[in-house]
Amino acid sequence: MSTGRLRTKKKACSSDQSPDNLPVRSSGRQVKKKAAEAADDDDEASEKKYRKCEKAGCTATCPVCFASAAERCAKNGYTSRWYHLSCGEHFCNECFDHYYRSHKDGYEKYTAWKRIWTSNGKSEPSPKAFMADQQLPYWVQCTKPECGKWRQLTKEIQLTPQIAKTYRCGMKLNNSTKTEGSDQCSMPEDLRVAEVSDHWWYSMLILPPLLKDSVAAPFLAAYYPDCVGMSPSCTSTNRLPGESNLVKLEHLKSVPNVTVAGMNKYFQPFYQPNECGKALCVRPDVMELDELYEFPEYSRDPTMYLALRNLILALWYTNCKEALTPQKCIHHIIVRGLVRIRCVQEMERILYFMTRKGLINTGILSVSPDQYLLPKEYHNVSCYMFNGIKSCNLLSCTLPQVIVLEAKDRIGGRVWDDKTFTGVAVGRGAQIVNGCVNNPMALMCEQLGIKMHKLGEKCDLIQEGGRITDPTIDKRMDFHFNAILDVVSEWRKDKTQHQDVPLGEKIQEIYKAFIQESGIQFSELEEKVLQFHLSNLEYACGSNLSQVSARSWDHNEFFAQFAGDHTLLTVGYSTVIDKLAEGLDIRLNFPVQSIDYSGEEVQITTADGTVWTTQKVLVTVPLALLQKNAIQFNPPLSEKKIKAINSLGAGVIEKIALQFPYRFWDSKIQGADFFGHVPPNSSQRGLFSVFYDMDPEGKESILMSVVTGDAVATIKNLDDQQVLQQCMTVLRELFKEQEVPDPVKFFVTRWSNDPWLQMAYSFVKTGGSGEAYDMIAEDIQGKVFFAGEATNRHFPQTVTGAYLSGVREASKIAAF
């Protein structure tokens, strides 16, 4: 050993000597041998001075320790092992020991972090996770438009949204002033920044980014933060401190909804654990199928995508009155390391995808004419549509050339409010929002500052003669009615379309079998109450039950539906429609006669002979017009689409509204929003079955009622005065104990007679299925698109369904 040490020392000395100083007695062979040994020793010294990262594929030839925590930190020198976080971010073995070894100074800091992480998170804490979460320096982008370079902050600087929003190159962050001297923006950008955008760089990332102090944290308090893209070390993501994870999980099972202070209670964009069946809701810990299709690179580890998607959704619902842009999102991305650059780059892609899908930047937004919500590549598409205000509003924010051709002399179609009544808007068409949680109508009301009146559950059933039905009888017959529908659901499980029967026929069959097998005999009043519930079913279907499919009458219930309150839009839907129409190019009185899509462009011919040429056309006419071939298509529609169109029914509902000199009904219904009319017999079922009080504040005296089922045919040939007389006869029977005054104003709708509408909403006819909605919605050659409630399988028969079909088609048109 001593010889080895002596030899090494001699070699070192000889290597320091110049050839001129070689000993005189040395031979040439000895000189060459000593020179070769000196060269080998240089290689050994170089290997000890530098060590490559052991991560296969890492491009860092001379890693630099970012931590600089240990006294003997390797810096950019030699260490026995480099720990890889990304290509360009490593820490040395000395700094690892500084935090990981119990006798080292940094151990206490590491263990304190570990306790917090274990308490809040699900993933295992590790030294690498600690370094990424606590020690990596932040990167921030210069906000000067002409610069935009990325700068690494010193380790002690904590990045905040305010810093990210205002940072300039050379800024002194302790007092937010810029350093004096030369222009700091002229300094070159770190070479590592350019590598971040490459796909291989992301594939070499050891740990996914977990955002700090995410705006999404209040929404996701019930989740493990690291499962939804957030850091467990932040106080904003703490989950019920002081309890074990098992206790927390059990506790959270009983928490159905999370409400955020100051936010609309109907905004619930994320599912809570163990929750399901809520429309327009996303799992914050799972990517959906369309997201995986659009972003396949995140299929193995979706953490970054989930972190950014959840952040975007939270920001949108925090302030839905302004368009959400990448610039507004970027400064909320707080994460250490170079991966923040990657997150900022990906943010734009994800935000545009969510905009195109109608998840954000939807509803009623004020967007300047020169502002588009999608990138420039979407701006070279022209589109015509008819009766499609909702779709046009969305497309106008993404495409520069959108024109609406409207057949009628007004916009709105089956949304039409009568504002001639004193103090109240009365909808001739839709006016009730069914299920407000995450409903786009609730979103638009929030954007416009409109209050929605929650409809109460109380509905007294009043018999002709004026007697209020015993609530126990109503409850009992409601139970039997729903039991019959449950039997229908069981019956249809193994039935094909060819085995379908009319819903009315099946209900009657089940009812008779029940009476025969049980021996129960319902009283005359109970039979009448059952007829009332059947009239409500016909109201829901938009048709008498003899035409409705027993197999598919409620096909949409297999999908998540809108939950929560049912509300009355007291100001009327037209307030929303008018706002959507602002700034749009709408041509009234232009009924379309034909659509020719045989060439490269689509040619649309209107009744006055005008030919309009466009790249895309969106058809939003009612189902009844498609069934009657009101528009000629060239080439003709496929047999598959025509069959789907004819397999649905064009339901008709008529309404009557009456304004009285005073509120004669108040003392009897005691503040209820509506009351029911028990029909005297089955032949009068559906004739003014429910009356709605149209002024919840109780100031105006207006009632509205509906005509459904077979009763629609009974009033079709009556004039308005005759319909009014029948309605007043019913009201005077229901309030027989008092005087019912004549109305001072009224209207009766005639939707079935309107040449450009001819219906209220669709239903599935006997032998049809819900698949027909999807078939009608299919576009033709990427040129002709279809929207409307009869193209929305999930939410048919509603204004919301029509709106969402417009969102869907706007997304498709923008993507083509």
Buried (B, 14 or more C-beta within 10 A) or exposed (E): EEEEEEEEEEBEEBBEEEEEEBEEEEEEEEBEEBEEBBEEBEEEEEEEEBBEBEBEEBBBEEBBBBBBBBEEBBEBBBBEBBBBBBBBBBBBBBBBBBBBEEEBEBBEBBBEBBEBBBBBBEBEBBBBBBBBBBBBBBBBBBBEEEBEBBBBBEBEBEBBBEBBBBBBBBBEBEEEEEEEEEEBBEEEBBEBBEBBEEEEBBEBBBBBBBBBBBBBBBBBBBBBBBBBBBBBBBEBBBBBEEEEBEEBBEEBEEEEEBEBEEBBEBBBBBBBBEBEEBBBBBBBBEBEEEBBEBBEBBEEEBBBBBBBBBBBBBBBBBEBEEBBBBEBBBBBBBBBBBBBBBBBBBBBBBBBBBBBBBBBBBBBBEBEEEEBBBEEEBEEBBBBBBBBBBBBBBBBBBBBBBBBBBBBEEBBBBBBBBEEBEEBBBBBBBBBBBBBBBBBBBBBBBBBEBEBBBBEEEBBBBBBEBBBBEEEBBEBBBEBBEEBBEBBEEBBEEEEBEEBBBBBBBBBBBBEEBEEEEEEEBEEBBEBBBBBBBBBBBBBBBBBBBBBBBBBBBBBEEEBBBBBBBBBBBBBBBBBBBBBBEEBEBBEEBBBEEBBBEEEBBBBBBEEEEEBEBBBBBBBBBBBBBBEEBBEBEEEBEEEBBEBBBBBBBBBBBBBBBBBEEBBBEEBBEEBBBBBBBBBEBEBBBBBBBBBBBBBEEEBBBBBBBBBBBBBEBBBEEEBEEBBEBBBEBBBBBBBEEEBEEBEBBBBBBBBEBEBBBBBBBBBBBBBBBBBBBBBBBBBEEBBBBBBBBBBBBBBBBBBBBBBBBBBBBBBBBEE
